[in-house]
Amino acid sequence: MLNKLLLLSFLFLSFATISSAQDVEDDTLTDVVKELIKDNVKISGGLGGVGTYYLASGVDAQRDPLFWQVNANVNLQIGQVTLPFSAVMNAQNRSFTQPFNQYGLSPNYKAVTLHLGYRSLRFSDFSLSGNQFLGAGVEISPKNGIVRGKFLYGRFAKAVDGYYTEGKVVGEPSFERWGYGGQIEIGKPKNNFSVILFRAKDDVSSIVNFADDATIKPGENLIVGVTTNQKIGKNVTFKGEIDWSAYTKDKRLGESVLEGYTYLNNIAPLFNANASSTLSKAMKFNLDYNQKKFKIGVGFRRVDPEYETMGSVYLNNDFQDVQGKTSFRMLKNKIVLSGAVGLQNNNLDNSKASEMSRLISSVSVNYNVNEQWMINGSFSNFNSESHMTVVNTLDTMRYAQVTKNGNLQIMYAKASKKLRIASALGGNYQNAKVNGVDNSTLYNGSLSTQLGFLKTGLNVTVAMNSSTNITSDYQLMTLGPSLVISKRFLKGKIMTSFSNIGMKTFLDGVSDGFILNSKLRGVYRVNRHHSLNLNFSFIKKNSTASDTQEMISSLGYNYTF
């Protein structure tokens, strides 16, 4: 069907151009069409599919033994118009608010880009932050203009109506959610100001079986925000954002007056307030001073306790922090030293029985010794402390945690006409103390070497990895080697690779089992358009508690044009 539509489009464009031509006497209609298509139409992209077979024993959560997926990415360019298209279809369960079978098209012409299908747009961190929707959007961004805009309308979650069977709920009930919004930005990229409006709401009538369930509430959200980027002088930059979110947690409640926020009670139908409605804000500001070998900056963030947005999948709230950071370059940029320190706390409205405060500090060093040697190191310290905000004469509690994290890595690399060698030695240390007592200590270490034989296309990597976790109750240690081999054949037409990772586990110094993970992969490039790939993996886990095995094999095909 897609090829037929493209062919019809090409013919229409060709005939339209031919009708305006002044001299086609020496050419046949077919030749003219071919030349016009060749000069004005370009198609690129690819199609692919994969089938997977899964077999396991001793595993509680069994997957479906067969799985398939097909995908397409096509980019059609007609003159100055670009039409990118993408689609994914597979055998995944359909009971999700964002389905896995997706398609989308984002045609572009000069300063205008349309978004159709499953797309995502971003306004700011605290408003619309890349959440996916099914609908339509447009971005207008003139190259040398001072006004830019983004607008969208679409479905942010499809309705999922669960049902009861044998006293259990099947599916995860969810209301259908629709939203729209826009952002208008004025100014140049380095000096600009923008205004944001985003509104989304759930459709109460979109589900039936759980429409009145007290645990599943249809919501409504209105966000108004402003952002700015300012370059002050030659070295100073300022970035800021502040958003106000009016959020109704349950639309089923009758409308009522929201105390203290008179304007929210008078902007219907843009927002309908009731007893479950709240108004909160989120903000962040960054001020940076940049020199060639020296940078320093300070930042501040605050997110109110009840701040929510339907434009983000996940967002932390009820915290504020201030942070300072700096970096230096020394010895002709061979050494880069950077550091940061900050303070964070929660319970901004004093509604919790306890509050947490954290001191965050970190320092890192990157040292390029010469062309072969490089050393990287870092250390961070997180001090957390909580205390009761409500006095309790029967019981008092103070909680303090200190988490330290340090790592060091030494790397060596050298290449000749025949051989490339790269080695790395790394280690990581993490310690957490609660009220001055060691609660958990973690050590990780690795040593690896990679040999690349340039003429034969053979690459071999060997490594040894170890990890030790020490708590007040037990000591768990894993230790084992890994081997990765890859080889090219037939002048790169065939690529093969094999990896094998083995890990032995010790609990309090006593052997407690092992993990074996083996993978085999092969890719055959038939020509510049067609390729086949075969993957096989085997995982075996053995311990005193269980013995499991998993085998996954897949065969895939890709076509590029």
C-alpha positions in Angstrom: 0.0 0.0 0.0 2.8 2.4 0.9 4.6 1.8 -2.4 1.4 2.5 -4.3 0.8 5.7 -2.5 4.4 6.8 -3.2 4.1 5.9 -6.9 0.8 7.9 -7.3 2.5 10.9 -5.6 5.5 10.7 -7.9 3.3 10.5 -11.0 1.2 13.4 -9.9 4.3 15.6 -9.3 5.7 14.5 -12.5 2.6 15.3 -14.6 2.2 18.7 -12.9 5.8 19.6 -13.8 5.5 18.3 -17.3 2.4 20.4 -18.0 4.4 23.5 -17.3 7.5 22.5 -19.3 8.1 24.5 -22.5 10.2 22.0 -24.5 9.6 18.3 -24.3 9.5 17.6 -28.0 12.6 15.4 -28.1 11.8 13.4 -25.0 9.2 10.8 -24.4 6.8 11.1 -21.5 8.4 8.2 -19.7 11.9 9.7 -19.9 10.7 13.0 -18.5 9.0 11.3 -15.6 12.1 9.3 -14.8 14.3 12.3 -14.9 11.9 14.3 -12.7 11.7 11.6 -10.1 15.5 11.1 -10.2 16.2 14.8 -9.7 13.4 15.7 -7.2 12.5 12.7 -5.2 14.8 10.8 -2.8 13.8 7.9 -0.6 15.9 6.5 2.3 15.3 4.4 5.3 14.7 0.8 6.2 12.3 -2.1 7.0 13.0 -4.8 9.5 11.5 -7.8 11.3 12.6 -10.2 14.0 11.1 -13.4 15.3 12.2 -14.7 18.8 11.8 -18.1 20.4 12.1 -18.4 24.2 12.5 -21.6 26.3 13.1 -21.7 30.1 13.1 -24.1 33.0 12.9 -23.3 36.7 11.7 -19.7 36.0 8.6 -18.6 37.9 7.5 -15.8 35.4 7.4 -17.5 32.0 7.4 -15.4 28.9 5.5 -16.3 25.7 7.6 -18.8 23.7 7.1 -16.9 20.5 7.5 -13.1 19.9 7.7 -11.1 16.7 8.2 -7.5 15.8 8.4 -5.5 12.5 9.5 -1.9 12.2 9.8 0.7 9.4 11.7 4.0 9.1 11.2 5.8 5.8 12.4 9.2 4.8 10.9 10.7 1.7 12.2 14.0 0.3 10.4 15.7 -2.5 12.2 18.9 -3.4 12.5 20.9 -0.1 9.8 18.9 1.6 11.0 16.1 4.0 8.5 13.3 5.0 10.0 11.0 7.7 7.8 8.1 8.7 8.3 5.5 11.5 6.2 2.5 12.6 6.5 -0.4 15.0 4.2 -3.4 15.3 4.7 -6.5 17.5 3.0 -9.2 19.5 3.1 -7.4 22.8 0.1 -7.3 25.1 -2.3 -4.5 24.0 -3.5 -3.6 27.6 -1.2 -0.6 28.0 -2.0 3.1 28.2 0.7 3.7 25.5 0.6 0.7 23.0 3.7 -0.8 21.6 2.3 -0.8 18.1 3.1 2.7 17.0 3.5 4.8 13.8 4.4 8.4 13.1 5.2 10.9 10.5 7.1 14.2 10.8 7.2 16.0 7.5 9.4 19.1 7.3 9.4 22.0 4.9 11.9 24.8 5.6 11.0 26.3 9.0 7.8 24.1 9.5 7.8 20.6 10.9 4.5 18.6 11.3 4.2 15.7 13.7 1.5 13.1 13.0 0.8 9.8 14.8 2.8 8.7 17.8 5.1 11.6 18.5 6.7 13.5 21.4 7.4 17.2 22.1 9.2 19.0 24.8 8.3 22.4 26.3 10.3 22.5 29.5 11.3 20.2 32.4 8.2 20.9 34.5 5.5 21.2 31.9 5.5 19.0 28.8 8.7 17.0 29.1 8.8 14.6 26.1 5.7 12.6 27.0 4.4 10.6 24.1 1.0 11.3 22.5 -1.1 10.1 19.5 -2.2 13.1 17.5 -0.8 16.1 15.7 1.7 18.8 16.4 3.6 21.5 14.6 7.0 23.2 15.2 7.7 26.6 13.5 11.3 27.7 13.7 12.5 30.3 11.1 16.2 30.2 10.7 16.8 33.8 11.4 13.5 34.7 12.9 12.9 35.9 16.4 9.6 34.1 16.9 9.3 30.3 17.3 6.4 28.1 18.3 5.3 24.6 19.2 1.7 23.4 19.3 0.1 20.0 19.7 -3.2 18.1 20.3 -3.5 14.4 21.0 -4.2 11.4 23.2 -1.7 10.9 26.0 -3.1 7.6 27.3 -5.7 5.2 25.8 -8.5 3.8 27.9 -7.9 0.5 29.6 -11.1 -1.0 31.2 -10.3 -3.9 33.5 -12.7 -6.6 34.5 -13.2 -9.1 37.3 -12.7 -12.8 37.0 -12.6 -15.2 39.9 -12.5 -12.3 42.3 -9.4 -10.8 40.7 -8.9 -7.7 38.6 -7.6 -8.4 35.1 -5.8 -5.5 33.4 -4.8 -2.1 34.9 -7.8 0.2 34.5 -7.0 3.7 33.2 -9.1 6.6 31.8 -8.4 7.9 28.3 -6.4 11.1 28.5 -6.3 13.9 25.9 -4.3 17.1 25.9 -3.2 20.1 24.0 -0.7 22.9 24.4 1.6 25.5 23.0 4.9 27.3 23.5 5.7 30.6 21.9 9.4 31.8 22.1 10.6 35.3 21.3 14.2 36.1 20.8 17.4 34.6 19.5 18.7 31.2 20.7 21.1 32.9 23.2 18.6 35.5 24.4 15.0 34.5 24.5 11.8 34.4 26.5 8.9 31.9 26.1 5.4 31.3 27.4 3.9 27.9 27.9 0.4 26.6 28.2 -0.4 22.9 28.5 -3.8 21.3 29.4 -4.8 17.6 29.7 -7.7 15.8 31.2 -9.1 12.3 31.5 -12.4 11.3 29.8 -14.7 10.1 32.6 -16.9 8.1 30.1 -14.0 6.3 28.5 -14.2 3.2 30.8 -17.3 1.5 32.2 -16.4 -1.3 34.7 -14.2 0.8 36.9 -15.7 4.3 36.2 -16.7 4.7 39.8 -13.8 3.0 41.5 -12.4 5.1 44.4 -8.8 4.1 43.6 -9.0 5.1 39.9 -9.5 8.8 39.6 -10.0 10.9 36.4 -7.8 14.0 36.6 -7.4 17.3 35.0 -4.3 19.5 34.7 -3.6 23.0 33.5 0.0 24.3 33.4 1.1 27.9 32.6 4.9 28.6 32.6 7.6 30.9 31.4 11.3 30.1 30.5 14.2 32.3 29.6 17.8 31.9 28.3 20.0 35.0 28.5 23.6 35.5 27.6 24.8 38.5 29.6 28.0 39.9 28.2 30.7 37.6 26.9 31.0 35.1 29.7 27.8 35.0 31.8 24.7 32.9 31.0 21.4 32.7 32.8 18.6 30.1 32.4 15.4 30.1 34.3 12.0 28.3 34.3 8.9 28.6 36.5 5.7 26.7 36.0 2.3 26.9 37.8 0.2 23.7 37.8 -3.5 23.6 38.6 -4.3 19.9 39.2 -7.7 18.3 39.9 -7.2 14.7 41.2 -10.9 13.7 40.8 -13.1 15.3 38.2 -16.1 13.3 39.4 -16.5 15.7 42.4 -18.8 18.6 41.9 -17.4 22.0 41.1 -16.6 24.2 44.1 -14.7 27.4 44.9 -10.9 26.9 45.4 -10.1 29.1 48.4 -7.2 31.5 48.0 -7.0 31.3 44.2 -9.9 33.4 42.9 -8.7 33.5 39.3 -8.8 29.7 39.1 -12.5 29.8 39.8 -13.2 32.0 36.8 -11.3 30.5 33.9 -13.7 27.6 33.0 -13.7 25.7 30.6 -9.9 26.1 30.6 -9.9 24.7 34.2 -12.7 23.4 36.4 -11.9 23.6 40.1 -13.3 21.4 42.8 -12.5 20.1 46.3 -9.6 17.9 45.0 -7.9 20.8 43.1 -4.6 22.2 44.1 -2.3 24.9 42.7 1.5 24.5 43.0 4.6 25.6 41.3 8.1 24.4 40.2 11.1 26.5 39.3 14.8 26.3 38.5 17.5 28.8 37.8 21.1 28.5 36.7 23.7 31.2 36.5 27.1 30.3 34.9 30.3 32.2 34.3 32.5 30.6 31.6 36.1 31.3 30.8 38.4 29.3 28.5 40.0 27.4 31.3 37.7 28.2 34.2 33.9 27.7 34.8 31.8 28.4 37.8 28.1 28.3 38.3 25.3 28.2 40.8 21.8 26.6 40.5 18.6 26.5 42.4 15.5 24.2 42.1 12.3 24.1 44.0 9.3 21.8 43.4 6.2 22.2 45.6 5.0 19.2 47.6 1.8 18.6 45.4 3.3 19.6 42.1 2.2 17.3 39.3 2.1 17.4 35.5 0.3 15.1 33.0 3.1 16.0 30.5 5.8 14.0 32.2 6.0 10.3 32.9 7.7 10.8 36.3 8.6 13.8 38.4 9.9 14.2 41.9 8.3 16.9 44.1 8.5 18.3 47.6 12.2 19.3 47.5 14.4 22.3 47.0 18.2 22.4 46.5 21.0 24.9 45.8 24.2 23.8 44.2 27.5 25.4 43.2 29.9 23.9 40.6 33.2 24.7 39.1 35.8 23.3 36.8 39.4 24.1 35.8 41.7 23.1 32.9 45.4 22.9 33.6 48.7 21.8 31.9 47.5 22.7 28.4 44.2 21.0 29.0 45.8 17.7 30.0 44.1 17.9 33.5 40.5 18.8 34.0 39.4 19.2 37.6 35.8 19.7 38.5 33.7 19.9 41.7 30.3 20.6 43.0 28.6 21.1 46.4 24.9 21.4 47.2 22.3 21.3 49.9 18.8 19.7 49.5 15.8 19.4 51.8 12.1 18.4 51.6 9.0 19.0 53.7 8.6 22.4 52.2 5.1 23.0 53.6 5.9 21.4 57.1 3.1 18.8 56.6 5.3 15.8 57.3 6.2 14.3 60.7 9.9 14.4 59.7 12.0 16.1 57.2 15.2 15.1 55.4 18.2 17.3 54.5 21.1 16.3 52.3 24.6 17.7 51.8 26.0 16.7 48.4 29.6 17.2 47.3 31.7 15.7 44.5 35.0 16.1 42.8 36.5 14.5 39.7 39.8 14.5 37.9 40.6 13.6 34.3 44.3 13.4 33.4 45.5 12.7 29.8 49.1 11.8 30.6 50.0 11.3 27.0 48.7 9.7 23.8 48.6 6.2 25.4 47.7 6.8 29.1 44.7 8.3 30.7 43.6 8.4 34.4 40.1 9.2 35.6 39.0 9.5 39.2 36.1 10.8 41.2 34.7 11.0 44.7 31.3 12.0 46.0 29.8 12.4 49.5 26.1 12.4 50.3 25.2 13.3 53.8 21.5 12.8 54.7 19.8 13.7 58.0 16.2 13.6 59.1 14.6 14.7 62.3 11.1 14.8 63.7 9.1 18.0 63.0 6.4 17.1 65.6 7.6 16.8 69.2 6.7 13.4 70.7 7.6 13.0 74.3 7.1 9.2 74.2 9.5 8.6 71.3 12.1 10.7 69.6 14.1 9.6 66.5 17.0 11.1 64.6 18.2 9.5 61.3 21.5 10.3 59.6 23.0 8.6 56.6 26.4 9.2 54.9 27.1 7.7 51.5 30.5 7.8 50.0 31.4 6.8 46.5 34.8 6.7 44.8 36.1 5.3 41.6 39.4 5.2 39.8 40.2 4.1 36.2 43.5 3.8 34.4 43.4 3.2 30.7 46.1 2.4 28.1 45.8 2.3 24.3 48.2 1.9 21.5 47.8 1.1 17.8 50.0 0.1 15.0 49.4 -0.9 11.4 48.7 -4.5 12.4 47.6 -4.5 16.1 45.5 -2.3 18.3 45.7 -2.9 22.1 43.6 -1.3 24.8 43.7 -2.1 28.5 41.8 -0.8 31.5 42.0 -1.2 35.2 39.1 0.1 37.3 37.8 0.1 40.8 34.8 1.4 42.6 34.1 1.9 46.3 30.7 2.7 48.0 30.0 3.0 51.7 26.7 3.9 53.4 26.5 4.6 57.1 23.3 5.0 59.1 23.6 6.9 62.4 27.4 6.3 62.3 27.2 2.6 61.8 28.3 0.9 58.6 25.2 -0.4 56.9 26.5 -1.4 53.5 29.9 -1.4 51.8 30.4 -2.3 48.1 33.6 -3.0 46.2 33.8 -3.5 42.4 36.9 -4.1 40.4 37.8 -5.0 36.8 40.8 -5.6 34.6 40.4 -6.0 30.8 42.5 -6.1 27.7 41.4 -5.9 24.1 43.5 -7.0 21.1 42.4 -6.0 17.6 44.2 -7.6 14.6 43.5 -5.1 11.9 44.3 -7.2 8.8 42.3 -10.3 9.8 39.4 -8.5 11.5 39.8 -10.5 14.7 39.1 -8.9 18.0 39.6 -10.6 21.4 38.7 -9.1 24.8 39.5 -10.8 28.1 38.5 -9.5 31.5 38.2 -10.3 35.1 35.4 -8.8 37.2 34.8 -8.9 40.9 32.2 -7.5 43.3 31.9 -7.6 47.1 28.9 -6.4 49.1 29.3 -6.3 52.9 26.4 -5.6 55.2 25.8 -6.1 58.9 24.1 -9.4 58.1 26.1 -11.0 55.3 29.0 -10.8 52.9 28.3 -11.6 49.2 31.1 -11.9 46.7 31.0 -12.6 42.9 34.1 -13.3 40.9 34.6 -14.4 37.3 36.1 -14.0 33.9 34.6 -12.9 30.6 35.7 -13.5 27.0 34.5 -11.7 23.9 35.6 -12.8 20.4 34.5 -11.2 17.1 35.6 -11.9 13.6 34.9 -10.6 10.1 34.7 -12.9 7.1 34.3 -12.4 3.3 35.6 -8.9 3.3 33.2 -7.8 6.1 30.0 -9.4 4.6 29.8 -11.8 7.6 30.3 -10.5 11.1 30.4 -13.0 14.0 30.8 -12.6 17.7 30.8 -14.8 20.8 30.8 -13.8 24.4 30.9 -15.9 27.6 30.6 -14.5 31.1 31.0 -16.6 34.2 30.4 -15.5 37.7 31.0 -17.5 40.9 29.1 -16.5 44.0 30.3 -16.8 47.6 28.0 -16.1 50.6 30.0 -15.5 53.8 33.0 -17.2 52.2 31.0 -20.3 51.2 30.3 -21.2 47.6 26.7 -20.3 46.8 26.4 -21.1 43.1 27.3 -19.6 39.7 25.9 -17.7 36.7 26.8 -18.5 33.1 25.8 -16.2 30.3 26.8 -17.2 26.7 25.8 -15.3 23.5 26.4 -16.0 19.9 25.6 -13.5 17.1 26.0 -13.6 13.4 25.2 -10.9 10.7 25.3 -11.6 7.0 25.2 -8.6 4.7 23.9 -10.0 1.4 24.5 -6.7 -0.3 24.1 -3.0 0.6 20.3 -3.4 0.9 19.7 -6.7 2.6 21.1 -8.3 5.7 20.2 -11.2 8.0 21.1 -11.6 11.7 20.9 -14.6 14.0 21.2 -14.4 17.8 21.4 -17.1 20.4 21.8 -16.7 24.1 21.9 -19.2 27.0 21.7 -18.2 30.7 22.2 -20.7 33.5 21.8 -19.7 37.2 22.6 -22.2 39.9 22.4 -21.5 43.7 21.5 -23.4 46.9 17.9 -22.1 46.5 17.2 -22.7 42.8 18.5 -23.9 39.4 17.2 -22.1 36.3 18.0 -22.1 32.6 16.9 -19.7 29.8 17.5 -20.0 26.1 16.6 -17.2 23.6 17.1 -17.4 19.9 16.1 -14.9 17.2 16.2 -14.5 13.5 16.0 -11.0 11.9 15.9 -9.4 8.5 16.7 -5.8 7.6 16.2 -4.0 4.3 17.8 -0.5 3.7 17.3 1.7 0.8 
